[in-house]
Amino acid sequence: MLDLSDLTPTSLRHIVGQRSVVEQVLVGVEAAFADNKKFDHSLLVGPPGVGKTALAKVIADEMATEFTGILGQSLKNRGDLNAILLDASDKSIVFIDEAHELDRRLQTALYLALDQRKLSLSSCRKDGVPSSVPLADFTLLLASTDEYCLLQPLRDRMKLVLRFDFYAVEDLTVIVRHRIRSLAWWVEEDVIPLIAERARGTPRVALRLLQSCRRVCRSEGESVVTRKHLQRACELEQLDCLGLGPTEQRYLHLVGQGSNRLNVLASILGLPPRTVSLVTEPFLIRAGLVVKDDEGKRRLTPSGREHLSKSCP
């Protein structure tokens, strides 16, 4: 039986949203075929869950070439990196996700390998000259949520910078509907946009909530996902009508009691200030619920107060 994770795009035509990124890739693929060359080295930048890995695999499918994917944090030393690069073939795709997790020394070794098309090994020949191994003419794709944690020389080697953004509710609705049809699930039509509205602009979140609704539905011995299943799934995960979790809801209530600085809010929430600023606050600010004033204090907007005032299951 197919699962949500089994269904991923295999063509640029299957990708919903991210039009600017898709158009860049389409031009790159067509130019590569016209010149009988590999796809250009590229940097995929954007928040988690918006399809960077899926697009990397689509690029390999469009180029009809091999794909090797690995997480940056799993490359611990030069040996790990060398093994990946030496295993690549001409025009194949080497994809490093969370590339900002790469050690700076490995980032340096990576851009030098791209420049020289060879690996310089630590062992030396008898004449004292370091030995080297030629590399295939592969394509390197780097994905990152924080491009500025990558060394500037490595970023400069990327010919394309593909910038992903959060998705509109309309696009998320289309994505959820397509996935439902592919899985042959039964979901009431009015539930689909409600799932999209709670997805915070992220397909991964939308599909996870769809899976939760389906789980509740099947646990009750039913086969059609309805509003009551969505409501029950949100209750179990403590999500409100915007998809805000318990921490974000508590944050809003704290700010609703009066403007406060980050350190004060973090202390009350029991979280490190960095976690609050990088994880809790971004969606609240992007959704227009919270703003920072000139003194760095956080306060609710009229939209934020309206959200607090209404009951959201």
N, C-alpha and C positions, 0 to 999 in steps of 0.2 A: 504494500500500500504506500502511495506517495505521501511524503511529508512536506511541510512548508520549506524546509531547507533543501529539498531535492529539486525545487523549481527555481532556476536562475536564468537570466537572459542569456541568449546565445548569439544575439545579433543587435546591432545598433538600433534597428527598427523596433526592437522589443523594449527599449529603455524609455520609461516615462519620465518627463521632466528633465532638468539639467540640460536645456537645449543648447546653451553656449558650449558646454563641455562636449556634448555629442557632435555638434558641428565641427569643433576643432579636431576631434578624433576622426571624423569622416574625411575631412580634408587630408589629414595625416596619412590615413590608410590609402586613399586614392593616389596621393603623391608617391607613397612607397611602392605601390604596384606599378605606377607609370615609370618609375626610375629603376624598378627591379632591385629595391633596397629594403633594408629593415625599417621598421617603425622607429621613429626618433625616440631617444631617451626622454622620459617624461616624469614630472612631479605631480602627483595627485594630492591636492590639499583640500581639507574640509573637515567638518565635525564627524564624530563617530556615527556609523549607521546610515550613511547617506548613499552608499553604493560604490565606494572607491574600489574595493576588492572585486565586486561584480563587474565593473567596467574593465578592470585589468584583464579579467578572463575573457571578456567580450573582444577586447583588442586582439588577444591571442587567437580567438576563433575567427575573427575577421581576416587576420593575416594568415590563417591556416598554418599555424606554427605551434611548437611545443610551449608549454607553460609550466614554470616552476615558481611556486610561491612559498615564502617563509617569513616569519615574524622577526623584526629587527632584534628583539631581546633574546632570541634563541641563538644568535650569532655571537658566541662568547669570545672567540679568538680568531687569529689570522687563519688557522687551519680550517675552521668552520666556513669562513668567507671564501677561502681559496677553493674549497670543495664545491661550493655552489657555482663559482665562476668557471671552474675548469669543466664542470659537467654541462655547461651551456653549449649550444650549437649555433651555427650561423642563423641569424634572423629569429632565433627563439626569444621568448620573453622570460626575463628574470624579474620577479616581483618581490619587493621587500616591503612588507606592511609595517606600520609603526616605525618607520625608518629613523625617526628622531631618537629612538631608544638605542641606536647603534653607538658604540664607544667611538670617541672622536678619532682615535688611532685607526679604527676600522673604516671610518668615513674617509680619512686621508688615503688609506690604502685603496679604497674603492675608486676615488676620482683619479688616482694615479694609474690604476689599472685601465680605466676608461680612456685616459689620454694615450697611454703607451701600447694599448692592446696586448699587454703581456703582464705576467706576474713575476715580480722579482723575488726570488727565494732567498732565505737566509744562508743557505749553504753556498760555498764558493767553489769555483773550478780550481785546478792546480795552479793556474797563473794568478789566483787571487781575485779574479773578476766574479762578481755575484752571478749566479746562474739565473736564468729566467725561462718561463714557459709561455709560448704564444697563446692568446685567447681567441675564441671565436668572435665573430662580429655579431654579438647579441644585442638585444634591446633591454635596457634597465628601466624599470618602472618603480618609483619610490612613492609610497603613500604616507602621509603624515597629517596629524591634527595640529601640529605646531611646526611650520616650515622653518621658523627662525632658530630652532634647536639644531638644524642641520648646518654644517659648515658652509660658508659662502662659496668656496670653490666647488663644492659638490653641487650646490644649487645651480651654479653657473653652467655646469655641464648638462643640465636638463634643458633640452631644446623646446619642450612644451611644458607649460604650467597650466594644469587643468584644475580650476577652482570650483569646488562643489559648494552648493548652498542648501539651506533647509528647503523642504518641499512645501508647496501650497496645499491646502486642504483638498482642493479639486484634484490635484495630481495623486495625492495619497488615496483618495477615493477610487481613482482608476486602478491604482496598483492593487489595492485590497480586492476590488471586484475581479480583476484578472486572476488573482491567486485563488479566489473562491471558485471561479469557473474551472481553472486548471485542476483543482482538487476534487471537483464535482461535489462540493459541500452545498448544503441548503442554508442560506442566510437571508432573512427578511431584508428587503431593499433599503428600508429606512434605517437599519442598523449600520450599514456600511459607512455613510458619512459621519455618523456619531463616533465610530471607531477612529476615522481619520481626524476628527476634531480633537481627540485625546492623544494623538500620536506625537505632538510637539514637533511637527515638521520632519519626522524621521521615519522612513519606511520600516526600519528594523523594529521600532516600537509599535507601529501599526500592526505588523504581522504577529508580533508577540501577543498583543492584545486580542487579535483575531483568534489565535491559538487558545488563549485563556477562555474566550467566549465559547469556543467549540468544546473545550474540556468540560466546562460547566454544563453545557447542553447534553453531552453524552453521559455525564455523571448522573443526570436526572432521567436517563433513559429516553431522551428525545432526539430527534434527528434534524430539526430546523432551529437555527439560532435566532432568537428573538431579543427584544429589548430587555426582557427580564433576565436573560442570560448575560447580556452586557452589564446590566446593573449589578448582578451578583458577582461577576468577575471584577468589576471596579471596587465593590465592597471588600472582596477578599484581598485585593492588592492595595486597598486604601487610596484609590485614585478619585479625584473629583472630576468635574465636567471638562476641565482643560487638560486632564492627565497629570495634574500635580500630585506628587506623592506626599507622605506624611511630613517629611522634613521641609519641603517647600511650603506646605500649608502652614506649618508652625512658624516658619520664617515670616510669611505674610501676616499672620496674627501678631507677631512681635513688632513688626514694622507698623502695623495698624495701630498699635498702642502709642506710637510716637517715634519720630525719626531717631535712628541710632547709627553709630559707627560700626564698621565691619568687625572689629575686635570684640565689641560688646555683644553683637549678635552671635558671633562664633562661640563665645564663652557660654552664652545661655543655651545654644543648641548643642554644646558639647562636641564641637567639631573644630579642626584646625582652620584658621582664617583662609588659608590657601584653598582648602576644599570648598568652603562656602563661596569664595569668589569665582572659582573655576567650575564648580559643579552645580551648586544650588542657585546662584544668582543669574547666570547667563540667560536661561529661558525666561525667567521672570522679567528681566529687563527687556529682552527681545519682544516679549508679548505685551509690553507697555504697561505692566502692572506695578513696576518699581522703577524709580529713578534715583540717581545720585546727585546731591546738590553740590554747590561749590566747595563746601567744607568736607565733602566725602561722606556725608551722612546719607543713609538710605531712607526714602519715604515713599508712601503709596501714591500712585496716580489716581485720578478719578475712576479709571477702569479697574484699578486694583481694589479700591473701596467698594465698587459695585460688585466685583467678584466675591469679595468677602461677605457682602450683605445678602447674597442669594444662596439658596440651598442647592448644592450640586451633588447628585447621587454619584 
